[in-house]
Amino acid sequence: MKRCTVAYALPERQWLWEVDAPDSATVGEIIGRARDMAETLEIPWDGPVGIFGVSCERSAVPRHGDRIEIYRSLNADPKESRRERVKAGRAARDRAGRPPSRGSRS
């Protein structure tokens, strides 16, 4: 018998379920047990999952003490968000009258 923690988090809240399961239980089976414990919570049970921050298939067999995480979808692509922030920062500097760079000849 093993005990795993199933976790799901939002920016403002986190849920944890301690699940006891046979040693041969898969991630999917353990998530199913957590779902039974959670009753009516709105959790994306069919979403992507991982163990300690590493994506895995639902057929993976976790070890005793593993933290199984249910991931939520991203609202925005992190790389695209970074590009937009850099672009906005450059535009703000240009409007404020950015000083010439060190390598320029004036």
C-alpha positions, 0 to 999 in steps of 0.5 A: 500500500502507498500514499500519494498526494494529489494536488491542484492549485489556482493562484488564490487557492490550493487543494490537496488530497491524501490518497491510499492506493495499492502499490500497482495503482497508476496516476490515473487511478489515484486521481480517480480516488481523489475525484471521489473524495473531492465531490463537487469541486470544479477541477479539470480532472482530465487535464494534463498531470505530472509528478513533482512538476514533471509531466507524465502519462496517467499510466505511470505508476507513482511511488509512495509519497509522490505528489501528483499534480493536476495542471491547469491550462495557461491563459497565455503563452509565457514566451509571447507574454515576455515578448509583449512586456519587452516591447511595451518597455521599449516603447515606454523608454522611446516615449520618455526620450531614451539616452543614446547607447554607449556604442553610438557616435553623435 
